[in-house]
Amino acid sequence: MKKPILAVKFGSAVLAGKDGKTNTSIIRKIADEISILHQRYTIILVSSGAVSSGKHFLQQYKGTLTEKKAAAAVGNPILINLYQKYFSKHHITVAQALCERHHFSNRHQFVQMKNTFEEFWKNNIIPVVNENDLISNNELKFSDNDELATLLAIGFNAEKLIICTGSNGFLDAKKKVIPIVNSIDEHILSFISSEKSSVGLGGMLSKITFTQLATSLGIEVYISGLKGKEPLQQTLALQKGTFFKPKKSNLKERQKWLMSGSVTVGQIHVDAGAEKALLNRKSLLTVGITKTNGQFNVGQVVQLMNEAAAIVGVAKTKLTHTEINRNRNTKNMIAAHADDIVLF
């Protein structure tokens, strides 16, 4: 039987020492424990830390976009060499996989990426994944590795996703870890602080946003830390951190791919009539579209937004954003076919 897939994301705040540089003892600890979990799971390891590993080599680093790109280019080989060094002690090879948003929104590129990952796993190789910061503006400006890990977990049908953070779990108003969250409701959302770590891009809001997406698709999500002995195994045994219960999902693999691209490209806003038609499993016509956000091409995945600006689903488009805006008054022109639409 194939091993279930486990995606594990390590943020910069977890990996960095007091000096802001990557803590080699943490990398060693990760390798020691992942090598044990590797016996039971197929592993996707998502690692931040490239920028924090490389920024010390830049003079008068101020954190501009260009400086972050340069720091990531310097830091990525440092980071992957550390992972290779400590995983090799367990006779495990690692591969560096640098991803961009379009790898998820383009079905052909996604399948290529998936085939490559399966080749890694077939040869007992663990992919260490990070954003391709050097050439991707949106990755640094709008996203973080919580998103990347979630997209990988969804697109690869992972059973579990662990998001490692410095807070060691999801905290309540008294700063105590909540062991189990059955549903992410207004009560749970009220505990979220907008604060981000000094070295990372994301905060708890980002983690909960993508946790909500992952659990809605049947993935078990754990938010935990790396303190203590065997923290990842303790997390999976519900002995530390926070476990977010998943909902039952009957979506097919292709539908999950559509969902995995849902937070990566633009948006299409629809009127009430179009929303009703979508709920009745109809195709989306251009006459029901009020506006678009972002620049997208044919075959890319976009979010569908209703009149209240709430996400109602995702769709693979049959038209570019320009063609949609030019034909909003054209009758019977399909912007997205019903078979290419997934509703939340």
N, C-alpha and C positions, 0 to 999 in steps of 0.2 A: 504493500500500500504506500502511496505517496505521503510524505510528511506534510502536515498542515503548515501554512506559511505564517511566519511571525515577522512583523515589521517593528523595528526598534529605532527610535529617534533620540539622539543625544544632542542637546542644545549647547551653545557656546558657554553658558553660565555653568553647566555641569562639567565641561571639559577644561575650563580655564582655571589656573591657579591664582593665588593672590596677586601675582605680578601681571595678570592678564594673559600670560602665555599658556599654551596647551600644557596641561599637567600630565606628564608621562606616566605617573603612577595610576592615574584614572584610566588611561588607554590600556595599561596592563590589566587593570581590574576588569575592564570591559571585555578584553580578549579572553581572560580566564573564564568569565561567566558565559559569554556567548558560545565559547567552545563546548561548554556543557549543554547548553540549550540547543546547539546545533545537532546534537544526537537525536533530539525529538522533533525539531522544527526545521523547515527550510527558512533561512534567514535573509531578510533585507535589512541592512544596517544603514541608517540615514544619519550622517554626521555633519554637524556644523563645525565651526572652529577654524576654517581656512583663513578668514580675515584676521581673527585674533592671533593666529599663528604667524601671519606674515606682516602685520602692520608695524611691528617693532623694527623692521628693516627699512622702513620709509622715514626719511628725515622730516621732522615737524608734521607728523601725521595729524590731520584734523577731521578725518572721517568723511571727506567728500566722496561722491560717487566714483570718480576716477581713481581716487586713492583706495577705495574699497576694492575696486577691480584689480588694481595692482597688488594690493595686499593678499587678495585671494589667490592670485596667480603664484605668488611667492609661497603662501601658506599651504596650498593644496599638496605639493610634493612632500613638504615636511610632515603633514598630517598622515598621508597615505603610507609614508615610510615607517612612521611609528606603528600604525596598524599592522603593516606587514611584519615588522620586527617582532611584535608580541603575539600575533596569531601564528607565526611560523614556529613558535615554541610548542604549539599544539598541533603542528603538522597541517595547518590550514593556510591556504593561499587566499589572498584578498585581491579584488579587482576594483579599480577606481571607475565609477560611473558618474559622469557629469551630465545632468539633465536640464532641459529647458521646457518652458510651458508648451511649446508647439509639439513636443514629443507626446503629449497627452491629447491635444485637440485634433491632431491628424492621425486618423485610424491606421494608415499604412506605416507611419513612423512608430506608432505605439506597438504595433504587431512586431516590427523589427526589434524594438527594445525588449519586448517580452521574450522573443525567441533567443536573444542574446543572454538575458538573465537565466533562462532555462538551460542554456549551454553552460553557464557558470555553475549552476546547481548540479548539473549532471556530472561535472568534474570536481565536485566538492569545493568549489570556490565561493566565497562570500562576497557579494558586491557591497562596496562602501560608497554610498550615494551622497552627492551634494549638488547644489545648484551650479550651473555653469556661469558663475558671476562675471567672468571676463567679457563675455559678449552679450549678456542679457541685462538690459536696463530694468525691465519690469521685475525681475527676480529680487533685485536689491531694493527697489523703491516701494513695491507693493506687497511682496510676499515674504515668506519665511519657510523654514524647513518643516514646520508643523503642517503646512499645506502640502509640501512635497511628499512627506511621509504618508499623509492621508490619501493622496492621489495614487501612490504606489500600492497602498493597502487595498484600496477599492479596485484599481485596475487589475491587480494580480490575484484577486479573490482571497486576500489574507484572512485568516481566522481571528488573529489578534493583532493589536497595535499597542505598543508601549511608548509613551512619550515621557522621556526623562527630563526632569526639571529640578532646579535648585530648591523649590518649595516642598519637595518630597510628597506632593499630593495636592488635591483640591481642598482649599481651606475654607472654613466657615467664618462667620463674623468674629469669632474669638481666636482665629488663626490656628484652629485645630483641624487636622485632616479628617475629611468626611470619608469613611471607608467604602461605602457603596452609594452610587447615585442611580436610582431606578429610572428617572426621567429628567431631562434638562428643561425645567420649567422656570417660571418667573422667580420663584423662591431661590433656586440654585443660581440663576443669573444675577441676583441681587448681591451675591458675595464677591463678584468679580471686580478686581481692581484693574485700572487701565495702565498700571505701571509696567515698564519693561525692564529687563536686566540691563546692566551697564555695557555688556558685551554682545548681547543678542539682539535680534530684530523683533521677535515676537514677545507677547505677554500672555497672561492667562486667558484673556478674551480670545486671542487667536487659537489657543489650544481648545477652548470650549467650542468655538465655532466649528472647527474641523472634527472635533469629537462628535458633535451633533450630527454632522454629515456621515461620518463613519458608522456610528451606531444605528442611524436610520437605514443603513444598508446591511445590517446584520453582523457588523464587526465588533468584537469585544475590545473595548479601549481601556487602557490603564494609564493613569498619570501618577508618576512616582519619581523617586530620586535614587541616588547611588550610594547613600550612606549605609553603613552597616555591612554585615557579612552576607554574601549572596543576595543582594537586593532585588535583582531581576526575578530570581526564582521565588523569593518571598512575595514579590508583587503578584506573580501569576498564581500563587497559592492564597492570595487575599490576606496576607499577613502584614502588608504595608502598602502605602499608597492608596489611591482611589480607583475603584472599579466602576466603569460605566456600563450598565446593562444594555445589550443591543436589542433592537426591534427585529421582528421576523421579516425577512426580505425574500420575495419570490422573483426578483429581477433576474433576467438572463445575463449571460456574460457580456453580450454586446450592449445591453442596457446599462450595465455597470460601467462599461467604458464611457458611455455618454455622460454618466454621472461624474466620472473621474475627470472629465474635461470641463465640467460645469463651472468651475471657478477659475478658468484659465483664459477665456477670451472675452468677447463683448456681451452686450445685453440687448434684448428686444423687448420693448414695452408694448403690451397689448391692451385693447379696450375690453369692456365687460362682455360684449358680444363674442369676441374672439376667445376670451377665457372660458366662457360657457361652452363654446364649440370644442375647445381643447379637452374639457372635462368629459365631453361626449365622444372622445377619441377621434375627432376630426383633424384634418390637416390645418396648418396655420396659413391663412391667406394674407396677402399684403394689405388688403383693405382694413384688416383688423389691427394693424400695427400703428401705434401712435408716434413712436420714435425709436431710434437705435442709439446705443452707446458703444464706442470703440470701433475699430476697423477690423472687419473679418471677411474672409473669403468663402467661396463655395466649399461646403464639406467640413467647415469648422464648427465647433460646438459653442453655443451661447446659452446664457441664462434667459429664461422667460419671466418677465416681470408683469404683475397686474397693475391696475390703476392705483392701488395703495402702495406701490413700489415694493411689494413682497414677491419673493421668488416662488413661482408656481411650478417650475420644471426646467428642463433643459432640452435643447434641440440641435440637431445637425442641420445646418442651413443648405438650401438649394440655390440661394442667391447671395451675392455680396451685400455689404451694408449699403453701398452706393446704389445698387439695383433696387433694393427694398425701398430706400428713401425716394427714388425716382418713380416708383410704381405703386405708391400707397393708395392711389385712387383707381388703380386698374383692377377690374373685377376678375375673379377666378384665377388669379395668379398665386401659385403656391410658394410660400417662403420656406416652409419646412413640412415634409411629409409626415403623416401620422405615425408611420413605422419608425421614424427617426426622432420621436418626441417621447421623453420620459417625464411624467408628472410626479411631484413630491406628494 
